[in-house]
Amino acid sequence: MEEIHELLGYERIKIIQRDDMLRFSLDSMLLADFVECKNCKNIIDLGTGNAPIPLFLTLKTNAKIVGVDIQEDVCDVAKRSVSLNNLENQIDIVNNNIKDIYKVVGNNKFDIVTSNPPYFRYQESSITNKNDYLTIARHEVLITIEEIISEAKKLLVDGGYLYLVHRVERLSDILVCLKNENFGLKKLRFIHTKESDEEALLVLICARMNKKADVKVVKPLYIYDENKEYTEEVKRIFNFK
């Protein structure tokens, strides 16, 4: 079943969703809010799904945005969401493998790469979804975080920025890979389900290509307050009235 929803509280941005596909997530919205895109000209979102990150970023920038996804049906939904919002002149959806996508869209061209990638490593013993759309979105079946970072290096201009959201338990893997690909870590923000939680669940990551690491760890982001309501900051991100 297919439905048209508002992109959270942003009434002028609509997004098409299907029950059998991964719907846009809180993670994607928090990542898009984390992105600083002042004065950038070209942005690319890897593993764009139904394009929530490109759609959200149009609220912040006039830059040209490319969304890439390997699944044809998912790209069809994304393209129709772009068209529904009359954003064809700003957002281009590309149905292609992320691996070697620089050969399709151009190398050393983008100021920013964003990605909300599959979180879970895939092994033969992995418990996956019966639905292929969800398995590909959640598990590293077709691409790994290491391959995404490697591809980002080919896509970015010198000094360009890579923005990621990921599970905290994968952070050590990501930091090693960023260093190996000559990315300097610039900013981390940990996401907690609620303020009383001792451990963070997710982390927002900003790294810069061919620049030294001088990381800032900014204040944590809490999703819920103790009354199980969204915090004021999350409400601001979601544009709740």
C-alpha positions as CSV (number, residue, x, y, z in Angstrom):
1,M,0.0,0.0,0.0
2,E,1.3,3.5,-0.9
3,E,0.6,6.6,1.0
4,I,1.6,10.3,0.9
5,H,2.7,11.9,4.1
6,E,4.1,15.2,5.2
7,L,7.8,15.1,6.0
8,L,7.3,15.3,9.7
9,G,5.9,18.8,10.5
10,Y,7.0,20.4,7.2
11,E,3.7,20.9,5.5
12,R,5.2,21.9,2.2
13,I,7.3,18.8,1.9
14,K,5.5,15.6,1.0
15,I,7.0,12.1,0.8
16,I,5.6,8.9,-0.7
17,Q,5.9,5.8,1.3
18,R,5.1,2.1,0.9
19,D,4.3,-0.4,3.6
20,D,6.8,-3.0,2.2
21,M,9.7,-0.6,2.1
22,L,11.8,1.0,4.9
23,R,10.0,4.2,5.8
24,F,12.0,7.4,6.5
25,S,13.4,7.2,10.0
26,L,14.2,9.5,12.8
27,D,17.9,8.7,12.1
28,S,17.7,10.2,8.7
29,M,16.1,13.4,10.0
30,L,18.6,13.8,12.7
31,L,21.4,13.3,10.2
32,A,20.0,15.9,7.8
33,D,19.6,18.4,10.6
34,F,23.3,17.7,11.6
35,V,24.6,18.6,8.2
36,E,26.0,22.1,7.8
37,C,25.6,23.1,4.1
38,K,26.3,26.8,4.0
39,N,27.9,27.8,0.7
40,C,28.0,24.3,-0.7
41,K,27.0,23.7,-4.3
42,N,26.8,19.9,-4.7
43,I,25.6,17.2,-2.2
44,I,25.2,13.5,-2.7
45,D,23.2,11.1,-0.5
46,L,24.3,7.4,-0.6
47,G,21.6,4.9,0.0
48,T,18.9,7.5,-0.3
49,G,15.9,5.2,0.0
50,N,12.7,7.2,-0.7
51,A,14.8,10.4,-0.4
52,P,14.0,11.8,3.1
53,I,17.5,13.3,3.4
54,P,17.6,15.1,0.1
55,L,14.0,16.4,0.7
56,F,14.9,17.7,4.2
57,L,18.1,19.3,2.9
58,T,16.1,21.5,0.4
59,L,14.8,23.3,3.5
60,K,18.4,24.3,4.3
61,T,20.2,24.8,1.0
62,N,19.8,25.6,-2.7
63,A,22.6,23.2,-3.6
64,K,22.1,20.5,-6.2
65,I,21.4,17.2,-4.5
66,V,21.9,13.7,-5.9
67,G,20.3,10.7,-4.2
68,V,21.6,7.2,-5.1
69,D,20.0,3.9,-4.4
70,I,20.5,0.4,-5.9
71,Q,16.8,-0.7,-5.7
72,E,14.8,0.3,-8.7
73,D,11.4,0.3,-7.0
74,V,12.7,2.4,-4.2
75,C,14.2,4.9,-6.6
76,D,10.8,5.1,-8.4
77,V,9.2,6.1,-5.2
78,A,11.9,8.7,-4.5
79,K,11.6,10.2,-8.0
80,R,7.9,10.6,-7.6
81,S,8.3,12.2,-4.2
82,V,10.8,14.7,-5.8
83,S,8.3,15.4,-8.5
84,L,5.4,15.8,-6.1
85,N,7.3,18.6,-4.4
86,N,8.4,20.2,-7.8
87,L,12.0,19.7,-6.8
88,E,13.2,18.1,-10.1
89,N,15.5,21.1,-10.7
90,Q,17.3,20.6,-7.3
91,I,17.2,16.8,-6.7
92,D,18.3,14.1,-9.0
93,I,17.6,10.4,-8.1
94,V,20.1,7.9,-9.6
95,N,19.3,4.2,-9.6
96,N,22.8,2.6,-9.4
97,N,25.1,0.7,-7.2
98,I,27.0,3.0,-4.8
99,K,30.2,1.2,-5.6
100,D,32.0,3.2,-8.3
101,I,29.1,5.7,-8.5
102,Y,31.7,8.3,-9.0
103,K,32.1,7.0,-12.6
104,V,28.4,7.9,-13.2
105,V,28.0,11.2,-11.3
106,G,31.6,12.5,-11.4
107,N,34.6,12.3,-9.2
108,N,35.9,15.0,-6.8
109,K,32.7,16.9,-7.5
110,F,30.7,17.0,-4.3
111,D,31.1,19.3,-1.3
112,I,29.2,17.0,1.0
113,V,28.4,13.3,1.1
114,T,25.7,12.0,3.4
115,S,24.7,8.5,4.3
116,N,22.4,6.7,6.7
117,P,23.8,3.3,5.8
118,P,22.8,-0.3,6.7
119,Y,23.8,-0.7,10.3
120,F,24.4,-4.4,10.7
121,R,27.2,-6.6,9.4
122,Y,26.0,-9.5,7.3
123,Q,27.0,-13.1,7.9
124,E,25.4,-16.4,6.8
125,S,24.1,-16.7,10.4
126,S,22.6,-13.1,10.4
127,I,18.9,-12.8,11.3
128,T,17.5,-10.8,8.4
129,N,14.0,-9.7,7.2
130,K,12.0,-11.8,4.9
131,N,11.4,-8.6,3.0
132,D,14.3,-8.0,0.6
133,Y,13.8,-4.2,0.7
134,L,14.2,-4.1,4.5
135,T,17.1,-6.6,4.5
136,I,19.1,-4.4,2.0
137,A,18.3,-1.3,4.0
138,R,19.3,-2.7,7.4
139,H,22.1,-5.2,6.7
140,E,25.4,-4.9,4.8
141,V,24.3,-7.3,2.2
142,L,25.2,-5.2,-0.8
143,I,27.6,-2.6,0.6
144,T,29.6,-2.1,3.8
145,I,30.4,1.1,5.7
146,E,34.0,0.7,4.7
147,E,33.0,0.7,1.0
148,I,30.8,3.8,1.5
149,I,33.6,5.7,3.1
150,S,36.0,4.7,0.3
151,E,33.4,5.8,-2.3
152,A,32.9,9.1,-0.5
153,K,36.6,9.9,-0.9
154,K,36.3,9.5,-4.7
155,L,33.2,11.7,-4.8
156,L,34.3,14.6,-2.6
157,V,36.3,17.7,-3.5
158,D,39.5,18.2,-1.4
159,G,38.4,19.3,2.0
160,G,34.8,18.1,1.4
161,Y,32.7,16.8,4.3
162,L,31.3,13.3,5.0
163,Y,28.3,13.1,7.3
164,L,27.2,9.7,8.7
165,V,24.8,8.3,11.3
166,H,25.5,4.9,12.7
167,R,25.2,2.6,15.7
168,V,27.6,3.4,18.5
169,E,29.0,-0.1,18.6
170,R,30.3,0.4,15.0
171,L,32.1,3.6,15.9
172,S,35.6,2.0,16.3
173,D,35.3,0.4,12.9
174,I,34.3,3.7,11.3
175,L,37.1,5.7,12.9
176,V,39.7,3.2,11.7
177,C,38.3,3.4,8.2
178,L,38.1,7.2,8.2
179,K,41.8,7.4,9.2
180,N,42.8,4.9,6.5
181,E,41.0,6.9,3.8
182,N,42.6,10.2,5.1
183,F,39.5,11.7,6.6
184,G,40.0,14.0,9.6
185,L,37.3,13.6,12.2
186,K,35.7,17.0,12.9
187,K,32.5,16.5,15.0
188,L,30.7,13.8,17.0
189,R,27.3,13.9,18.5
190,F,25.9,11.0,20.5
191,I,22.2,10.2,20.5
192,H,20.5,8.8,23.5
193,T,16.9,7.4,23.6
194,K,16.3,9.4,26.8
195,E,18.4,11.5,29.2
196,S,18.5,8.9,32.0
197,D,20.1,6.3,29.6
198,E,23.7,5.7,30.5
199,E,24.7,4.6,27.0
200,A,24.2,6.2,23.7
201,L,22.4,4.3,20.9
202,L,23.5,6.2,17.8
203,V,26.2,8.7,16.8
204,L,26.3,11.5,14.3
205,I,29.7,11.8,12.6
206,C,31.3,14.6,10.5
207,A,34.7,14.1,8.9
208,R,36.6,16.1,6.3
209,M,38.7,14.7,3.5
210,N,42.4,15.3,3.5
211,K,42.2,17.5,6.6
212,K,43.6,16.9,10.1
213,A,41.5,15.5,12.9
214,D,40.5,18.1,15.5
215,V,37.3,16.5,16.7
216,K,34.7,18.3,18.8
217,V,32.2,16.2,20.8
218,V,29.1,18.3,21.1
219,K,26.4,17.9,23.7
220,P,24.3,14.7,23.4
221,L,20.9,14.7,21.7
222,Y,18.1,13.1,23.7
223,I,15.1,11.8,21.8
224,Y,12.5,11.5,24.6
225,D,12.1,13.1,27.9
226,E,11.1,11.2,31.1
227,N,7.4,11.5,30.2
228,K,8.1,9.6,26.9
229,E,7.4,12.8,24.9
230,Y,9.8,14.1,22.3
231,T,12.3,16.6,23.7
232,E,12.1,20.2,22.7
233,E,15.1,19.9,20.5
234,V,13.6,16.9,18.6
235,K,10.4,18.8,18.2
236,R,12.4,21.7,16.7
237,I,14.1,19.4,14.2
238,F,10.7,17.8,13.3
239,N,9.0,21.3,13.1
240,F,6.3,20.2,15.5
241,K,3.8,23.0,16.0
